[in-house]
Amino acid sequence: MDLKQIHELIKIINKSNIGEISIEDKDGKVTIKQKEDAAVTYTTSAPQVFAAPALAAPAPVAQTTQASSTPAAPAKADNLITIKSPMIGTFYSRSSPDKPVLAEIGTEITPGKVVCIIEAMKLFNEIESEIKGTIVKVLVEDASPVEYDQPLFLVEPA
């Protein structure tokens, strides 16, 4: 295979979706691989698309928090502690559909008790409480997306 034929193959592969090609003839073997830069570009743009809808999610949470502090006594609202999401993912209140809810209003929690599950990239992460107290408000609906540092629960410390 001569140099001109190899250059033509490179041009054809660059214009196509072929990632790699190997050709062997009596003179030898040639393997041509495309750069993977294009894949990195697509991967980088995907989180931007994901982040845009999720930015709208904290607004209802803020409204829910304000609405919950209105009926409660102001002194009581001041001492509430917020459990926040440590990652971006999908919030689940149960470890599986047939299991009981991990933490709901009135649930007593202690440090180390699992309060919810957050799925991120097909990994199910148990979120544990770092405080002792009672859940007074669940701020996120089951199976809904959550952002990093988004409030999940309001807890009255014990």
DSSP file (Angstrom, degrees, kcal/mol; ACC not computed):
  #  RESIDUE AA STRUCTURE BP1 BP2  ACC     N-H-->O    O-->H-N    N-H-->O    O-->H-N    TCO  KAPPA ALPHA  PHI   PSI    X-CA   Y-CA   Z-CA
    1    1 A M              0   0    0      0, 0.0     2,-0.1     0, 0.0    24,-0.0   0.000 360.0 360.0 360.0 131.6    0.0    0.0    0.0
    2    2 A D     >  -     0   0    0      1,-0.1     4,-1.7     4,-0.0     3,-0.3  -0.428 360.0-103.3 -93.8 170.7    1.5    3.3   -0.9
    3    3 A L  H  > S+     0   0    0      1,-0.2     4,-2.2     2,-0.2     5,-0.2   0.823 117.8  57.1 -61.9 -35.9    1.4    6.6    1.0
    4    4 A K  H  > S+     0   0    0      1,-0.2     4,-1.9     2,-0.2    -1,-0.2   0.903 106.7  49.0 -65.0 -41.1   -1.2    8.2   -1.3
    5    5 A Q  H  > S+     0   0    0     -3,-0.3     4,-2.2     2,-0.2    -1,-0.2   0.882 110.1  51.9 -65.3 -37.9   -3.7    5.3   -0.5
    6    6 A I  H  X S+     0   0    0     -4,-1.7     4,-2.3     2,-0.2    -2,-0.2   0.917 108.4  50.7 -65.0 -42.8   -3.0    5.7    3.2
    7    7 A H  H  X S+     0   0    0     -4,-2.2     4,-2.0     1,-0.2    -1,-0.2   0.890 109.5  51.0 -61.8 -39.5   -3.8    9.4    3.0
    8    8 A E  H  X S+     0   0    0     -4,-1.9     4,-2.2     2,-0.2    -1,-0.2   0.904 109.0  51.1 -64.1 -41.8   -7.0    8.7    1.2
    9    9 A L  H  X S+     0   0    0     -4,-2.2     4,-2.6     1,-0.2    -2,-0.2   0.911 108.3  52.2 -61.4 -42.5   -8.0    6.2    3.9
   10   10 A I  H  X S+     0   0    0     -4,-2.3     4,-2.4     1,-0.2    -2,-0.2   0.916 109.4  49.3 -60.8 -43.7   -7.3    8.7    6.6
   11   11 A K  H  X S+     0   0    0     -4,-2.0     4,-1.4     2,-0.2    -1,-0.2   0.911 111.7  48.9 -62.0 -43.0   -9.6   11.3    4.9
   12   12 A I  H  X S+     0   0    0     -4,-2.2     4,-0.6     1,-0.2    -2,-0.2   0.917 112.6  47.3 -63.9 -44.0  -12.4    8.7    4.6
   13   13 A I  H >< S+     0   0    0     -4,-2.6     3,-0.9     1,-0.2     5,-0.3   0.890 108.2  55.2 -67.3 -39.4  -12.1    7.7    8.2
   14   14 A N  H 3< S+     0   0    0     -4,-2.4    -1,-0.2     1,-0.2    -2,-0.2   0.819 110.2  47.0 -62.7 -30.3  -12.1   11.3    9.4
   15   15 A K  H 3< S+     0   0    0     -4,-1.4    -1,-0.2    -3,-0.2    -2,-0.2   0.557 111.2  61.9 -87.1  -8.7  -15.3   12.0    7.6
   16   16 A S  S << S-     0   0    0     -3,-0.9    -3,-0.0    -4,-0.6     0, 0.0  -0.466  87.7-112.8-109.7-178.9  -17.0    8.8    8.9
   17   17 A N  S    S+     0   0    0     -2,-0.2     2,-0.3     2,-0.0    -4,-0.1   0.255  72.6 126.0 -95.1   9.6  -18.1    7.4   12.2
   18   18 A I        -     0   0    0     -5,-0.3    -2,-0.1     1,-0.2     3,-0.1  -0.542  42.7-166.7 -72.8 129.7  -15.5    4.6   12.0
   19   19 A G        +     0   0    0     -2,-0.3    15,-3.0     1,-0.3     2,-0.3   0.823  67.7   2.2 -85.7 -34.3  -13.3    4.5   15.1
   20   20 A E  E     -A   33   0A   0     13,-0.2     2,-0.3     2,-0.0    -1,-0.3  -0.994  57.5-174.5-155.8 145.7  -10.6    2.2   13.8
   21   21 A I  E     -A   32   0A   0     11,-2.4    11,-3.0    -2,-0.3     2,-0.4  -0.996   5.8-163.8-143.6 140.7   -9.7    0.2   10.7
   22   22 A S  E     -A   31   0A   0     -2,-0.3     2,-0.4     9,-0.2     9,-0.2  -0.992   7.8-174.4-124.5 131.5   -7.0   -2.3    9.9
   23   23 A I  E     -A   30   0A   0      7,-3.2     7,-3.3    -2,-0.4     2,-0.4  -0.990   0.9-172.3-128.0 133.4   -6.0   -3.2    6.4
   24   24 A E  E     +A   29   0A   0     -2,-0.4     5,-0.2     5,-0.2     2,-0.2  -0.987  13.7 154.8-127.5 133.0   -3.5   -5.9    5.5
   25   25 A D  E >   -A   28   0A   0      3,-2.8     3,-0.9    -2,-0.4    -2,-0.0  -0.738  61.5 -73.4-138.4-168.9   -2.1   -6.8    2.0
   26   26 A K  T 3  S+     0   0    0      1,-0.2     3,-0.1    -2,-0.2    -2,-0.0   0.750 127.9  52.6 -64.8 -23.1    1.0   -8.4    0.6
   27   27 A D  T 3  S-     0   0    0      1,-0.3     2,-0.3     0, 0.0    -1,-0.2   0.690 121.8 -76.9 -86.4 -19.3    3.2   -5.3    1.5
   28   28 A G  E <   -A   25   0A   0     -3,-0.9    -3,-2.8     2,-0.0     2,-0.4  -0.982  51.2 -64.2 154.3-165.4    2.2   -5.1    5.2
   29   29 A K  E     -A   24   0A   0     -2,-0.3     2,-0.4    -5,-0.2    -5,-0.2  -0.966  32.5-166.7-126.3 137.8   -0.5   -4.0    7.6
   30   30 A V  E     -A   23   0A   0     -7,-3.3    -7,-3.2    -2,-0.4     2,-0.4  -0.992   1.3-170.6-125.8 130.6   -1.9   -0.5    8.3
   31   31 A T  E     -A   22   0A   0     -2,-0.4     2,-0.5    -9,-0.2    -9,-0.2  -0.988   4.1-170.7-120.7 127.2   -4.1    0.4   11.3
   32   32 A I  E     -A   21   0A   0    -11,-3.0   -11,-2.4    -2,-0.4     2,-0.4  -0.975   3.3-174.2-120.7 127.6   -5.8    3.8   11.5
   33   33 A K  E     -A   20   0A   0     -2,-0.5   -13,-0.2   -13,-0.2     2,-0.2  -0.951  20.6-128.3-121.2 140.6   -7.5    5.0   14.6
   34   34 A Q        -     0   0    0    -15,-3.0     2,-0.1    -2,-0.4   -15,-0.0  -0.539  32.6-103.7 -80.2 152.3   -9.5    8.2   15.1
   35   35 A K        -     0   0    0     -2,-0.2     3,-0.4     1,-0.1     4,-0.1  -0.416  20.7-137.1 -68.6 152.5   -8.8   10.5   17.9
   36   36 A E  S  > S+     0   0    0      1,-0.2     4,-1.4     2,-0.1     3,-0.3   0.187  75.1 107.8 -98.0  16.6  -11.2   10.4   20.8
   37   37 A D  H  > S+     0   0    0      1,-0.2     4,-2.0     2,-0.2    -1,-0.2   0.860  73.9  58.6 -60.7 -36.7  -11.4   14.2   21.2
   38   38 A A  H  > S+     0   0    0     -3,-0.4     4,-2.0     1,-0.2    -1,-0.2   0.889 103.2  52.1 -62.9 -38.8  -14.9   14.3   19.8
   39   39 A A  H  > S+     0   0    0     -3,-0.3     4,-2.2     1,-0.2    -1,-0.2   0.890 107.7  51.8 -64.7 -38.9  -16.2   11.9   22.4
   40   40 A V  H  X S+     0   0    0     -4,-1.4     4,-2.3     1,-0.2    -1,-0.2   0.896 107.4  53.2 -64.6 -39.4  -14.8   14.1   25.2
   41   41 A T  H  X S+     0   0    0     -4,-2.0     4,-1.8     1,-0.2    -2,-0.2   0.920 110.2  46.9 -61.6 -44.4  -16.5   17.1   23.7
   42   42 A Y  H  X S+     0   0    0     -4,-2.0     4,-1.4     1,-0.2    -1,-0.2   0.891 111.8  50.7 -65.8 -39.1  -19.9   15.3   23.7
   43   43 A T  H  < S+     0   0    0     -4,-2.2    -1,-0.2     1,-0.2    -2,-0.2   0.889 108.9  51.8 -65.6 -39.3  -19.4   14.1   27.3
   44   44 A T  H  X S+     0   0    0     -4,-2.3     4,-0.7     1,-0.2    -1,-0.2   0.875 110.1  48.3 -66.0 -37.2  -18.5   17.6   28.4
   45   45 A S  H  X S+     0   0    0     -4,-1.8     4,-1.5     1,-0.2    -1,-0.2   0.756  97.9  71.2 -76.7 -23.0  -21.6   19.1   26.9
   46   46 A A  H  X S+     0   0    0     -4,-1.4     4,-2.0     1,-0.2     3,-0.3   0.924  95.3  50.2 -62.1 -46.8  -24.0   16.5   28.4
   47   47 A P  H  > S+     0   0    0      0, 0.0     4,-2.9     0, 0.0    -1,-0.2   0.844 105.7  58.2 -62.1 -30.4  -23.7   17.7   32.0
   48   48 A Q  H  X S+     0   0    0     -4,-0.7     4,-1.4     2,-0.2    -2,-0.2   0.907 108.0  45.7 -63.4 -39.8  -24.5   21.2   30.9
   49   49 A V  H  < S+     0   0    0     -4,-1.5    -1,-0.2    -3,-0.3    -3,-0.1   0.895 115.2  47.7 -67.5 -39.9  -27.8   20.0   29.4
   50   50 A F  H  X S+     0   0    0     -4,-2.0     4,-1.2     1,-0.2    -2,-0.2   0.869 109.6  53.2 -68.3 -37.6  -28.5   18.0   32.6
   51   51 A A  H  X S+     0   0    0     -4,-2.9     4,-1.6     1,-0.2    -1,-0.2   0.823  97.5  65.7 -71.1 -30.8  -27.6   20.9   34.9
   52   52 A A  H  X S+     0   0    0     -4,-1.4     4,-0.6     1,-0.2     3,-0.4   0.936 105.3  40.4 -61.2 -49.7  -30.0   23.3   33.2
   53   53 A P  H >4 S+     0   0    0      0, 0.0     3,-0.9     0, 0.0     4,-0.5   0.872 113.1  56.6 -66.2 -32.5  -33.3   21.5   34.1
   54   54 A A  H >< S+     0   0    0     -4,-1.2     3,-0.9     1,-0.2    -2,-0.2   0.777  93.8  67.2 -70.8 -24.8  -31.9   20.8   37.6
   55   55 A L  H 3< S+     0   0    0     -4,-1.6     4,-0.4    -3,-0.4    -1,-0.2   0.811  96.4  56.1 -63.9 -27.7  -31.3   24.5   38.2
   56   56 A A  T X< S+     0   0    0     -3,-0.9     3,-0.6    -4,-0.6    -1,-0.3   0.733  92.7  73.6 -74.1 -21.6  -35.1   25.0   38.2
   57   57 A A  T <> S+     0   0    0     -3,-0.9     4,-1.2    -4,-0.5    -1,-0.2   0.867  86.5  58.5 -65.1 -39.7  -35.5   22.4   41.0
   58   58 A P  H 3> S+     0   0    0      0, 0.0     4,-2.6     0, 0.0    -1,-0.2   0.808  93.7  68.7 -64.0 -26.1  -34.2   24.5   43.9
   59   59 A A  H <> S+     0   0    0     -3,-0.6     4,-2.0    -4,-0.4     5,-0.2   0.944 101.6  43.7 -58.7 -49.9  -36.8   27.2   43.3
   60   60 A P  H  > S+     0   0    0      0, 0.0     4,-2.6     0, 0.0    -1,-0.2   0.868 111.9  55.6 -62.9 -32.4  -39.8   25.0   44.4
   61   61 A V  H  X S+     0   0    0     -4,-1.2     4,-2.5     2,-0.2    -2,-0.2   0.920 106.6  49.5 -64.2 -42.2  -37.7   23.8   47.4
   62   62 A A  H  X S+     0   0    0     -4,-2.6     4,-2.2     1,-0.2    -1,-0.2   0.905 112.0  48.5 -63.1 -40.6  -37.1   27.4   48.5
   63   63 A Q  H  X S+     0   0    0     -4,-2.0     4,-2.6     2,-0.2    -2,-0.2   0.904 111.0  50.8 -64.8 -40.6  -40.9   28.0   48.2
   64   64 A T  H  X S+     0   0    0     -4,-2.6     4,-2.2     1,-0.2    -2,-0.2   0.905 109.8  50.0 -63.7 -41.3  -41.6   24.8   50.2
   65   65 A T  H  X S+     0   0    0     -4,-2.5     4,-1.6     2,-0.2    -1,-0.2   0.911 112.3  47.0 -64.1 -42.5  -39.2   25.9   52.9
   66   66 A Q  H  X S+     0   0    0     -4,-2.2     4,-1.2     1,-0.2    -2,-0.2   0.910 111.8  51.0 -65.3 -41.6  -40.8   29.3   53.2
   67   67 A A  H  < S+     0   0    0     -4,-2.6     3,-0.2     1,-0.2    -1,-0.2   0.878 109.9  49.9 -64.1 -37.4  -44.3   27.8   53.3
   68   68 A S  H  X S+     0   0    0     -4,-2.2     4,-0.9     1,-0.2    -1,-0.2   0.815 108.4  52.3 -73.5 -28.8  -43.3   25.4   56.0
   69   69 A S  H  < S+     0   0    0     -4,-1.6    -1,-0.2     1,-0.2    -2,-0.2   0.725  98.9  67.2 -79.3 -19.3  -41.8   28.1   58.2
   70   70 A T  T  < S+     0   0    0     -4,-1.2    -2,-0.2    -3,-0.2    -1,-0.2   0.954 105.2  38.0 -65.6 -51.9  -45.0   30.2   58.0
   71   71 A P  T  4 S+     0   0    0      0, 0.0    -1,-0.2     0, 0.0    -2,-0.2   0.808 106.3  81.0 -72.2 -25.3  -47.3   27.9   60.0
   72   72 A A  S  < S-     0   0    0     -4,-0.9     5,-0.0     1,-0.1     0, 0.0  -0.381  95.6 -96.0 -78.2 156.8  -44.5   27.0   62.4
   73   73 A A    >>  -     0   0    0      1,-0.1     4,-1.7    -2,-0.1     3,-0.7  -0.505  31.6-124.9 -69.6 139.3  -43.6   29.2   65.4
   74   74 A P  H 3> S+     0   0    0      0, 0.0     4,-1.2     0, 0.0    -1,-0.1   0.839 109.5  55.0 -57.8 -35.1  -40.6   31.5   64.5
   75   75 A A  H 3> S+     0   0    0      1,-0.2     4,-0.7     2,-0.2     3,-0.1   0.869 107.8  49.9 -65.8 -35.2  -38.6   30.2   67.5
   76   76 A K  H X4 S+     0   0    0     -3,-0.7     3,-0.7     1,-0.2     4,-0.2   0.879 106.7  54.2 -70.7 -38.4  -39.0   26.6   66.4
   77   77 A A  H >< S+     0   0    0     -4,-1.7     3,-0.9     1,-0.2    -1,-0.2   0.785  99.5  63.6 -67.6 -27.6  -37.8   27.3   62.8
   78   78 A D  H 3< S+     0   0    0     -4,-1.2    -1,-0.2     1,-0.2    -2,-0.2   0.817 101.8  48.0 -68.3 -30.4  -34.6   29.0   64.0
   79   79 A N  T << S+     0   0    0     -3,-0.7    -1,-0.2    -4,-0.7     2,-0.2   0.397  83.6 117.3 -95.2   5.9  -33.3   25.8   65.6
   80   80 A L    <   -     0   0    0     -3,-0.9     2,-0.4    -4,-0.2    76,-0.2  -0.484  53.1-147.1 -75.0 141.8  -33.9   23.4   62.7
   81   81 A I  E     -B  155   0B   0     74,-3.3    74,-3.3    -2,-0.2     2,-0.5  -0.888   9.8-137.2-108.6 139.9  -30.9   21.8   61.0
   82   82 A T  E     -B  154   0B   0     -2,-0.4     2,-0.6    72,-0.2    72,-0.2  -0.834   2.8-150.4-100.8 129.7  -30.9   21.0   57.3
   83   83 A I  E     -B  153   0B   0     70,-2.4    69,-3.4    -2,-0.5    70,-1.6  -0.890  26.3-162.4 -93.4 122.8  -29.6   17.7   55.9
   84   84 A K  E     -B  151   0B   0     -2,-0.6    66,-0.1    67,-0.3    64,-0.1  -0.706  23.9 -98.3-109.9 158.2  -28.2   18.5   52.4
   85   85 A S        -     0   0    0     65,-2.5    64,-3.2    -2,-0.3    65,-0.2  -0.568  22.2-156.9 -73.3 129.0  -27.4   16.4   49.4
   86   86 A P  S    S+     0   0    0      0, 0.0     2,-0.3     0, 0.0    62,-0.1   0.464  73.9  15.4 -83.9   0.1  -23.7   15.6   49.2
   87   87 A M  S    S-     0   0    0     60,-0.3     2,-0.4    63,-0.1    63,-0.2  -0.967  83.1 -91.2-159.9 170.1  -24.0   14.9   45.5
   88   88 A I  S    S+     0   0    0     -2,-0.3     2,-0.3    60,-0.1    59,-0.2  -0.754  72.6  90.8 -87.4 138.4  -26.0   15.3   42.3
   89   89 A G  E    S-E  146   0C   0     57,-2.0    57,-3.0    -2,-0.4     2,-0.5  -0.976  76.3 -48.0 171.0-157.5  -28.3   12.3   41.6
   90   90 A T  E     -EF 145 119C   0     29,-2.2    29,-2.6    -2,-0.3     2,-0.3  -0.947  48.8-133.7-112.9 127.4  -31.8   10.9   42.1
   91   91 A F  E     -EF 144 118C   0     53,-2.9    52,-2.4    -2,-0.5    53,-0.6  -0.621  23.0-177.3 -82.7 131.0  -33.3   10.9   45.6
   92   92 A Y  E     - F   0 117C   0     25,-2.9    25,-2.7    -2,-0.3    50,-0.1  -0.998  20.2-160.9-128.5 135.0  -34.9    7.8   46.9
   93   93 A S  S    S+     0   0    0     -2,-0.4     9,-3.3    23,-0.2    10,-0.4   0.546  79.3  51.1 -88.9  -8.1  -36.7    7.5   50.3
   94   94 A R  B    S-H  101   0D   0      7,-0.2     7,-0.1     8,-0.1    23,-0.1  -0.920  76.1-132.4-127.7 153.2  -36.5    3.7   50.3
   95   95 A S  S    S-     0   0    0      5,-0.5    -1,-0.1    -2,-0.3     6,-0.1   0.765  96.9  -5.1 -75.4 -24.4  -33.6    1.2   49.8
   96   96 A S  S >  S-     0   0    0      4,-0.2     3,-2.0     3,-0.0    -1,-0.3  -0.954  82.2 -98.9-158.4 161.9  -35.9   -0.7   47.4
   97   97 A P  T 3  S+     0   0    0      0, 0.0    -2,-0.0     0, 0.0    -1,-0.0   0.777 121.5  48.0 -58.0 -28.3  -39.6   -0.4   46.4
   98   98 A D  T 3  S+     0   0    0      2,-0.1     0, 0.0    -4,-0.0     0, 0.0   0.413  97.5  88.2 -93.9   2.7  -40.7   -3.2   48.8
   99   99 A K  S <  S-     0   0    0     -3,-2.0     3,-0.1     1,-0.1    -3,-0.0  -0.598  85.0 -97.1 -97.0 160.1  -38.8   -1.8   51.8
  100  100 A P        -     0   0    0      0, 0.0    -5,-0.5     0, 0.0    -4,-0.2  -0.286  50.3 -82.7 -72.1 162.4  -40.1    0.8   54.3
  101  101 A V  B     -H   94   0D   0     -7,-0.1    -7,-0.2     1,-0.1     3,-0.2  -0.428  34.5-144.0 -64.0 135.4  -39.4    4.5   54.0
  102  102 A L  S    S+     0   0    0     -9,-3.3     2,-0.3     1,-0.3    14,-0.1   0.901  79.9   4.3 -71.6 -42.4  -36.0    5.3   55.6
  103  103 A A  S    S+     0   0    0    -10,-0.4    -1,-0.3    12,-0.4     2,-0.2  -0.947  70.6 157.1-149.8 124.3  -36.9    8.7   57.1
  104  104 A E    >   -     0   0    0     -2,-0.3     3,-2.5    -3,-0.2    31,-0.3  -0.792  57.1 -52.0-134.0 178.3  -40.2   10.5   57.2
  105  105 A I  T 3  S+     0   0    0      1,-0.3    31,-0.2    -2,-0.2     3,-0.1  -0.308 128.1  20.7 -56.6 128.4  -41.8   13.2   59.3
  106  106 A G  T 3  S+     0   0    0     29,-3.3     2,-0.3     1,-0.3    -1,-0.3   0.294  87.3 140.4  95.3  -8.9  -41.5   12.2   62.9
  107  107 A T    <   -     0   0    0     -3,-2.5    28,-2.4    28,-0.1     2,-0.4  -0.517  49.9-133.9 -71.2 129.0  -38.6    9.7   62.4
  108  108 A E  E     -C  134   0B   0     -2,-0.3     2,-0.3    26,-0.2    26,-0.2  -0.715  28.5-168.8 -80.6 128.4  -36.0    9.8   65.2
  109  109 A I  E     -C  133   0B   0     24,-3.2    24,-2.2    -2,-0.4    -6,-0.0  -0.883  11.6-171.5-121.2 154.1  -32.5    9.8   63.7
  110  110 A T    >   -     0   0    0     -2,-0.3     3,-2.3    22,-0.2    19,-0.4  -0.908  46.1 -71.8-133.3 161.1  -29.1    9.4   65.2
  111  111 A P  T 3  S+     0   0    0      0, 0.0    19,-0.2     0, 0.0     3,-0.1  -0.336 122.1  23.2 -56.0 131.1  -25.6    9.8   63.7
  112  112 A G  T 3  S+     0   0    0     17,-3.1     2,-0.3     1,-0.3    18,-0.1   0.251  88.0 130.7  96.0 -11.5  -24.9    7.0   61.2
  113  113 A K    <   -     0   0    0     -3,-2.3    16,-2.7    16,-0.1     2,-0.4  -0.610  63.3-119.1 -77.3 132.2  -28.6    6.2   60.5
  114  114 A V  E     + G   0 128C   0     -2,-0.3    14,-0.3    14,-0.2     3,-0.1  -0.568  34.3 175.9 -72.0 125.3  -29.3    6.0   56.8
  115  115 A V  E     -     0   0C   0     12,-3.0   -12,-0.4    -2,-0.4     2,-0.3   0.656  60.7 -16.8-105.5 -21.4  -31.9    8.7   55.9
  116  116 A C  E     - G   0 127C   0     11,-1.1    11,-2.8   -14,-0.1     2,-0.4  -0.972  58.8-114.0-167.5 175.4  -32.1    8.3   52.1
  117  117 A I  E     -FG  92 126C   0    -25,-2.7   -25,-2.9    -2,-0.3     2,-0.5  -0.977  19.4-162.5-121.6 136.0  -30.5    6.8   49.0
  118  118 A I  E     -FG  91 125C   0      7,-2.6     7,-2.5    -2,-0.4     2,-0.5  -0.978   9.8-150.7-121.0 120.7  -29.0    9.0   46.2
  119  119 A E  E     +FG  90 124C   0    -29,-2.6   -29,-2.2    -2,-0.5     2,-0.4  -0.773  20.2 172.3 -90.0 126.7  -28.4    7.3   42.9
  120  120 A A  E >  S- G   0 123C   0      3,-2.5     3,-1.3    -2,-0.5   -31,-0.1  -0.962  70.4 -16.5-136.3 117.2  -25.5    8.7   40.9
  121  121 A M  T 3  S-     0   0    0     -2,-0.4     3,-0.1     1,-0.3    -1,-0.1   0.907 128.0 -51.4  55.4  47.8  -24.3    7.0   37.7
  122  122 A K  T 3  S+     0   0    0      1,-0.2     2,-0.5     0, 0.0    -1,-0.3   0.578 114.1 118.2  67.9  12.8  -26.0    3.7   38.6
  123  123 A L  E <   -G  120   0C   0     -3,-1.3    -3,-2.5     2,-0.0     2,-0.7  -0.942  58.2-144.1-108.6 130.5  -24.4    3.7   42.0
  124  124 A F  E     -G  119   0C   0     -2,-0.5     2,-0.5    -5,-0.2    -5,-0.2  -0.842  18.0-164.7 -97.9 111.7  -26.8    3.8   45.0
  125  125 A N  E     -G  118   0C   0     -7,-2.5    -7,-2.6    -2,-0.7     2,-0.5  -0.849  13.7-137.8-103.0 123.7  -25.2    5.9   47.8
  126  126 A E  E     -G  117   0C   0     -2,-0.5     2,-0.6    -9,-0.2    -9,-0.2  -0.669  15.1-148.5 -78.6 127.1  -26.6    5.6   51.3
  127  127 A I  E     -G  116   0C   0    -11,-2.8   -12,-3.0    -2,-0.5   -11,-1.1  -0.880  15.9-158.8-100.1 119.7  -26.8    9.1   52.9
  128  128 A E  E     -G  114   0C   0     -2,-0.6   -14,-0.2   -14,-0.3     2,-0.1  -0.713  18.2-111.9-101.6 147.9  -26.3    8.9   56.7
  129  129 A S        -     0   0    0    -16,-2.7   -17,-3.1   -19,-0.4   -16,-0.1  -0.474  17.5-166.2 -71.9 145.0  -27.4   11.4   59.3
  130  130 A E  S    S+     0   0    0    -19,-0.2     2,-0.3    -2,-0.1    -1,-0.1   0.348  70.7  54.6-108.5   0.8  -24.6   13.3   61.1
  131  131 A I  S    S-     0   0    0    -21,-0.2     2,-0.5   -50,-0.0    -2,-0.1  -0.843  77.0-121.2-132.1 166.3  -26.9   14.6   63.8
  132  132 A K        +     0   0    0     -2,-0.3    26,-2.1   -22,-0.2     2,-0.3  -0.924  62.1  83.5-108.1 133.5  -29.4   13.3   66.4
  133  133 A G  E    S-CD 109 157B   0    -24,-2.2   -24,-3.2    -2,-0.5     2,-0.4  -0.983  71.8 -63.6 170.3-160.5  -33.0   14.6   66.2
  134  134 A T  E     -CD 108 156B   0     22,-2.2    22,-2.9    -2,-0.3     2,-0.3  -0.979  40.7-119.5-125.4 132.6  -36.4   14.3   64.7
  135  135 A I  E     + D   0 155B   0    -28,-2.4   -29,-3.3    -2,-0.4    20,-0.2  -0.551  34.3 170.4 -68.2 125.2  -37.3   14.8   61.0
  136  136 A V  E     +     0   0B   0     18,-2.9     2,-0.3     1,-0.3    19,-0.2   0.586  65.0  18.7-110.9 -16.9  -39.9   17.6   60.8
  137  137 A K  E     - D   0 154B   0     17,-1.4    17,-2.4   -33,-0.1     2,-0.6  -0.947  56.0-151.5-156.4 132.7  -40.0   18.1   57.0
  138  138 A V  E     - D   0 153B   0     -2,-0.3    15,-0.2    15,-0.2    14,-0.1  -0.940  15.4-171.9-101.2 119.0  -39.0   16.1   53.9
  139  139 A L        +     0   0    0     13,-3.0     2,-0.4    -2,-0.6    14,-0.2   0.478  60.8  60.2 -93.8  -4.1  -38.1   18.7   51.2
  140  140 A V  S    S-     0   0    0     12,-0.6     2,-0.2     6,-0.0     3,-0.1  -0.967  76.1-126.4-130.0 140.2  -37.7   16.3   48.2
  141  141 A E    >   -     0   0    0     -2,-0.4     3,-1.2     4,-0.1   -50,-0.2  -0.537  42.4 -89.9 -81.1 151.2  -40.2   14.0   46.6
  142  142 A D  T 3  S+     0   0    0      1,-0.2   -50,-0.2    -2,-0.2    -1,-0.1  -0.315 109.0  13.0 -60.6 140.4  -39.2   10.3   46.0
  143  143 A A  T 3  S+     0   0    0    -52,-2.4    -1,-0.2     1,-0.2   -51,-0.2   0.745  96.1 132.2  64.6  28.9  -37.4    9.5   42.7
  144  144 A S  E <   -E   91   0C   0     -3,-1.2   -53,-2.9   -53,-0.6    -1,-0.2  -0.811  62.1-102.6-107.9 152.9  -36.8   13.2   42.0
  145  145 A P  E     -E   90   0C   0      0, 0.0     2,-0.3     0, 0.0   -55,-0.3  -0.427  37.1-164.2 -72.1 145.7  -33.4   14.7   40.8
  146  146 A V  E     -E   89   0C   0    -57,-3.0   -57,-2.0    -2,-0.1     2,-0.2  -0.947   9.3-137.2-129.6 153.0  -31.3   16.6   43.4
  147  147 A E    >   -     0   0    0     -2,-0.3     3,-1.6   -59,-0.2   -60,-0.3  -0.569  41.0 -79.7 -99.1 164.8  -28.4   19.0   43.1
  148  148 A Y  T 3  S+     0   0    0      1,-0.3    -1,-0.1    -2,-0.2   -60,-0.1  -0.473 118.0   9.6 -61.8 134.4  -25.3   19.1   45.2
  149  149 A D  T 3  S+     0   0    0    -64,-3.2    -1,-0.3     1,-0.2   -61,-0.1   0.589  90.1 149.2  70.0  13.4  -25.9   20.9   48.5
  150  150 A Q    <   -     0   0    0     -3,-1.6   -65,-2.5   -63,-0.2    -1,-0.2  -0.621  55.5-106.9 -76.4 133.9  -29.7   20.9   48.0
  151  151 A P  E     +B   84   0B   0      0, 0.0   -67,-0.3     0, 0.0     3,-0.1  -0.393  42.6 170.1 -61.9 133.5  -31.7   20.7   51.2
  152  152 A L  E     +     0   0B   0    -69,-3.4   -13,-3.0     1,-0.4   -12,-0.6   0.751  60.3  12.7-110.4 -43.9  -33.3   17.2   51.7
  153  153 A F  E     -BD  83 138B   0    -70,-1.6   -70,-2.4   -15,-0.2     2,-0.5  -0.960  56.1-141.1-137.2 150.6  -34.6   17.2   55.3
  154  154 A L  E     -BD  82 137B   0    -17,-2.4   -18,-2.9    -2,-0.3   -17,-1.4  -0.972  28.3-167.1-108.4 130.9  -35.3   19.6   58.1
  155  155 A V  E     -BD  81 135B   0    -74,-3.3   -74,-3.3    -2,-0.5   -20,-0.2  -0.956  20.9-143.6-124.5 133.7  -34.4   18.2   61.5
  156  156 A E  E     - D   0 134B   0    -22,-2.9   -22,-2.2    -2,-0.4   -76,-0.1  -0.869  35.4-125.9 -90.7 116.0  -35.2   19.3   65.0
  157  157 A P  E       D   0 133B   0      0, 0.0   -24,-0.3     0, 0.0   -78,-0.0  -0.243 360.0 360.0 -65.7 150.2  -32.1   18.5   67.0
  158  158 A A              0   0    0    -26,-2.1   -25,-0.2     0, 0.0    -2,-0.0   0.421 360.0 360.0 -98.1 360.0  -32.5   16.4   70.2
